[in-house]
Amino acid sequence: MIKKILFVALAAICFQAQAAPLQAARTKPLDPPSSPAARKKPVYIGPPDGLYLSTFPYSIVSADFDGDGNPDIAVSNLTSDTITIFKGLGDGNFVKAADLPTDSGPVSLIAGDFTGGSGHIDLAVACWFGDVVDVFRGDGHGHFSEKAIKIPVGSSPACIRSADFTGDGLQDFAVSNFNDDSVAIIFNEGGGLFSTPVYLGAGREPDGLAVGDFNGDGKPDIAVACGRDNMIRMFLGDGNGTFREGGDTKTGLRPAYLATADFNDDKKLDLAVGYHNSASISVFPGAGDGTFKKPVNLVSRLDPKFIIAGDFNGDGKPDIAAASVFGGKLSILLGKGDFTFAEGPTVLAGTSPRGLAALAANIQPAARPEAAPARKPAPAGFAVAASSDSSVNVFMGVQTGGFYDLLFKDNYSTGFANPPDEKAQRALIRFYLRLGLLPGEGPGPEVIYRPYVSPEEKAAWTAWELWGDRPAVVLPRVYDDYFDAVKRELFPDFMY
């Protein structure tokens, strides 16, 4: 019942996108709250039945943290400033192992050997409000240091990716800074030491990143989605830590999420793009020189947002998995190897699913007798972070008679639903605004949050006239001039 209420709440907001826009003023202003107590009513997020959201899992990765051959899971929790570790038992089941404290607003999480070539899996997370990257050392047995290595970066880091940009065998970082219009390059100096960032000038509001060899010279390049400019900017690496601009590729409105694969087996890396405000995914064929050809647009009724690419059904051809934030679903598009895709399985993935990670359904043994036949790769499973449910939902891939499907395995809590503090409130408000939502207060489960605007704040009367008793609404585009004006008046301290 709780999941149903939360789903209805977010769906109600989403489906009102075609509603009439807010009016700049009313003919008869509403009176502000009559008492100081009323004006200072707490800003609780969630439906009016007392259920509040706290951990808000946002990004998720899977790797073998303890070396037992089974995939484990780590998920970053936006409003509780933690990373939750789940140990995989090898049969699709997981058990919660630990919580790691992070800086404020962990939004993008990756796993790899980041601290010196030990072979142990470490974790690195970009913290939106802390303006830092936190790196947690892994000991190879599933444990991580609770004290993070902190690397200051630009304002509002949105995405982090890793690659060896200098050819020294160590994993470096690329971080998109949403508010600074830049990409920070952080060089790994070994032993847990990292350089001061070098900044590359990106387009406006850089968000998702993809790293790969896009021009075929064997050296990693960087693609960044520039949301406000509706384009992908390419930085071509020379292999010694320097980059040059490789050109811009126009996209649809507000590109945000990037995934790479060779979708047609021509040995050239292609790029899939997911959008904030579109029910489509664009697949850009790579030209092999760092540029892209005219995209193939995959239209979906599921409003795909977060996307990843990989061979999920074991047929040797790259597929795309997408999480629908407002539809509450995980959908698989099965690649045919020629930039066309077939509808694969679609499953309910919890309320407001965000990050998703592919899981190995069966782990191959480290060594096998030469006489033993090779096994066909098992279809992938998935772990999906259901933000508004404070949980991780796990699905296992199955294939019978050539048909690929996903079966729900279990869900795992990332924390308890407690009233969030002010920092958590602001984190969620910022992210709803980032998605183009202007939530308000309405009757019943439509309440997303109850904004408090004091008489002392700028344009207080305008705020009360606008909010008053209006239902929740969605503006179709976050960058409309009217929306920016309203946001600036209502949330002067939330601007980014």
Salt bridges, closest charged atoms under 4 A:
ASP66 OD2 - LYS87 NZ 2.51
ASP68 OD2 - LYS87 NZ 2.93
ASP81 OD2 - LYS423 NZ 2.54
ASP99 OD2 - LYS96 NZ 3.14
ASP103 OD2 - LYS150 NZ 2.59
ASP134 OD1 - LYS150 NZ 3.87
ASP139 OD2 - HIS143 ND1 3.26
ASP207 OD2 - HIS276 NE2 3.58
ASP207 OD1 - ARG434 NH2 2.66
ASP229 OD1 - ARG204 NE 2.65
GLU245 OE2 - ARG233 NH1 3.95
ASP248 OD1 - ARG233 NE 2.86
ASP265 OD1 - LYS267 NZ 3.14
ASP303 OD1 - LYS305 NZ 3.17
GLU422 OE2 - ARG426 NH2 2.88
GLU441 OE2 - ARG450 NH1 2.59
ASP469 OD1 - ARG26 NH2 3.71
ASP480 OD1 - ARG477 NH1 3.86
ASP484 OD2 - ARG228 NH2 3.33
ASP493 OD2 - ARG426 NH1 2.63
